[in-house]
Amino acid sequence: MDMSIAALSVDMSMARTQQELGVSVLKMAMETDTAGVEEVLQSVESLDPALGNNIDIKA
């Protein structure tokens, strides 16, 4: 299992590239989640604040 310096360098470069790609995908996922949460919060803020305060128990 004798690897040359050039082969080790290529392997390290590929590993670094894969790691950078993984981090980029994770950042995109986090940004998407953040945007989704902000949208839900905005929709909740627009609800009537009195909603759910009274319950009609007549059947």
Helices and strands as residue ranges (DSSP letters): H 5-45
